[in-house]
């Protein structure tokens, strides 16, 4: 006797019924918590960390590396979603594909990468905090009804495997450390990761040719390869004094670059235009420490 097997598209194990039974206040709380894995929020956070440098507990080169981890996660997520072609749960308020979870994969790559690259606090504590954030984001995706448990488990697993491979093949892990970073990427490592992000984005475009997120990622990675190769080392070591002038220039530059990049990705249909704006935006973000430091010197 053959035991019938449910198709993978209906991969739930009862979590959707549980999510539907939750009080509205619980769903609302997790709807806010899910933004800890929002790619635009993560981009803004790491861009600010890159501008401020060591002041927030991660080197400027480490922040650049974390930024590119996020770009790689975009290519991986969108490419795999279209490769599998599995829908979201029927109660999802969002359209599109659901396997693997982009929030779970992206938050694993980003927050896990930050925990490895940060230079403050004991590394075990950093990894524990990152794991807690990833679990919270993953749980929130299920409880607000936009993913099955299988989606987030796959996202975390893929994100973890990718993160381990990148650090093992790139900067390598420190064998003896307590409070410092577990890995310290060089200028060459950051450049190479920008190249990998570009390859992943272009590969994903083969199976998902109309995705605006991919155009944004490809453009940012392309601009990043050139910009970081040309002046990344100088940007990484630029000294910025925190004054009203530098905060205004730096903050204004961040808002303009991030606003333009996210705006075209959300509202523009032309892939070429999104790529062009992303290239310029990526170059501007990486050059911002140099521009702010030079402006402070001139002023």
N, C-alpha and C positions, 0 to 999 in steps of 0.2 A: 504494500500500500504506500502510495506516494503522499508525503505530507505537504500540503500546499504552503508555499512560501510567499509572504507579502512582497509586492514589488518594492524596490528601493525607494521609489518616489514617496511611498507611504511608510516611511521609516520610523514613525513615532512609536513610543512605548507607553503612552498614556500621559505624557507631559503636557500635551495640548489641552486635554480636559482639565488637568490640574491648574494650568495657567488661566483657563476661563473661569475657574471657581474662585480665584483670588479676589479679595476686596479691591476696590478701585484705588484706594490709598496706597496699597502695596505695589500695585502695578505702576502707579505714578512715581513712587520712590525709585523703583528699578528703571523706569524710563529715564530719569535723570542720571542714575548711576551708569547707564549704558554709554553715556557720552564720554566716559573715561577711555573708550576705545574709538571715538570718532576721529577719523583720519585728519580732518581739518583742525580739530583741537590739538591733536598730537603734533601736527606740522607747526602750529603757532607756538606751542610750548618749546619745541626743540629749536625753533628759529630764535626765540627769545634767549634760550640758554646759550646758543651759539654766539649771539651778540654780546652777552654779558661775560662769557668765558668762565673762568674758574670760580667766579663769585657764587654760582649756584651749585657747586659740587661736581662739576664735570668740565673737563678741558674743552676748549673750542674745537680741537680736532676730534675729540670724542663725541661732541654734539653733532658735528658734521657726519660722522660715521653713523650715529643714531638716525639722523635725517635720512640717510641713504637706505638704512634698514627698512624704514617706512616705505620708501619708494619701491624697494624690492618686494615688499609685502603686497603692494597694489598689483604688480604684475602677476605674482603668484596667485593671489586671490581671484582676480577676474579671469585669468586664464583657466584655472582649475574649475571655477564655477561653470564656465561655458563648455568645458571639456566634459564634465559630468552631466550638466543640463538638468539638475534636479530642482523641483520647485520648492518654494517656501511653504510653511503650514497654511492651511486654508483660512485660518483666522488672522493671518498677517495683514497689517495695514500697509505694508510695503509690497510692491510688485517685484518681479525679477526672480533670480535663482538663489538657492539657499545653501548649497553644499560646495565647499566648506564655508563656515562663517568667517566673513572678512574681519569683523570686529575681534573675534577670538584669535585669528591668525595674526592680525596687525598688532593687537595689544601685546601678544606674546613676543613678537619680534621686537617691538619698540620698547616696552617696559622691561622685558628681559635684557635687551641690549643696554639700556640705560643702567640697569643694576650691575651689569658686568663692567661698564665703562666709567661709572661714577667713582669719585675719589674721596668720598666722605662716608664715615660710618663703617662698621664691620660688614664684610661682604655677605656673610650669612644673613644678616638683617636686611640688607638691600635686596637680596634674592627673595627673602620671605615676603617683603612688602610688594615686590613685583608679582610674586605668585598670588598674593591676596587680591591685587588689582585685576589680574587676569581671570581669576575665578569669579570675581564679582561681575566683571564685564560679560563673561561667558554665561553665568547664571541669569543675568539680566536679559540676555538675548532670548533665552528660553521662556522666561516668565512674562515677557511682554509679547510673546507669541510670534516672533519673526523667525525663529529657528527651532529645529529639533535638537535634542541632546546630541545625536550623532553628528550634527553639523558643527557644534562648538567643540566637541571632543576631537574631531578631525582637524579643525582649525588650530587648536592648541598643539596637537601632535605635529602637524606640518610646520607650524611656527617654531616649535622647539627644535625640530630636526634641522630646519634651515639655519637657525641661530647657532646651533652647535657646529654645523658644517662651516659656516662663514668664519667663526672664530678659530676653529681647529685648522682650517686651511689658510687663514689670513694672519691676523695678529698673534694668534696662539694664546693660550691661557697661562697666567702666572702660576707657578708651582708653590711659591711661598709668599703669601700676602695676608694681611689682616684688615687693614683700613684703606689700603689703596685700591686702584682699579684691578680687576682680574685680567684685563687685556688693555694694551696700549697701542692702538693702531698708528702706523706711520703715515706720512704723506702719500706714499705709494699705495698703501692699503686703502685709503679713502678714495683715491683715483680709481683703483681697480673695482671697488664696490660700486662707484657711479657707473662704470662700464657694465657691470653685471646687472644693475637696475635697468639700464638701457636695453640690454639683450632680453631680459625677462619681459619688459614692456612691449618690445617689438614682437616677441614671440607670442605674447597674449593677444596682440592685435590680429594675428593670423586667424584666431578662433573667435575673437570678439571685436570686429573691425569698427564698430560704431560707439564704443564706450568712451565717454568723455574723460573718465578717471584715467584711462590708459594714455590718452593724448597728453593729459596734464603730467603724468608720471614720466612719459617718454621725453617730453620737452624739458622738464626739470632735470632729468638725468643727463640729457645731452648738453644742456648748458653747464651742468655741474662738472662733467668730465673736462671740458675745456677750461672753465674758470678755475677749478681747483688745481689743475695741472699748471696753469699759468701763474696764479698768485695765491694759492691755498696756503703755502708755507708762511708767507708774509701775513696773511689774514689770521692764521692760527696764533701768531705771536704778537699781533698788534695790541698795544696797551691803550685802554680807554678809561679815562677818568670820568667818574659819575658826577656830572654837573647838570644843571638845568638845560644847558645848550645841547650836550651830548644825548641826554635822555629824550629831548624833543626831536632831534635829528634822527636818532636811532629808532625811537618809537614810531615817528612819522614814516620813516622808510619801511619799517616792518609792516605797518598798516597798509601802505600803498601797494607794496609787493604782494602781500598775502591776499589783500582784497581783490586785486586785479586777477591773480591766479585762480582763486576760488570763484570769483564772479564769472569769468569766462567759462569755467568748467560747468557751472550750474546753468547758465543762461544762453550760451553761444552754441550753435549747432555745427559750425565749421571746425572740423578737426585740425586743419592747418592753422587756423587762427589761435586755437587753444595751445597748440605746440609752440607757436612763435611767442605768445605771451608767457608761456611757461619757461621757455629758454631764457628770455629776458629777465623774468622774475627770479629764476634760479641763480643767474649770474649776479643780479642785484643783491640777493640775500647773502651770497657768499662774500661779496665785496663790501658789504655794509660795515663791518668792523674797520676796514681800511678807510672808508669814506668818513666815518665818524671820527676816527683818530686824526685824520688829515684836517678835517673841518675844525676840530678843537685846537689843533696846532696853528692853523691860519687865524682862527679867531683870537 
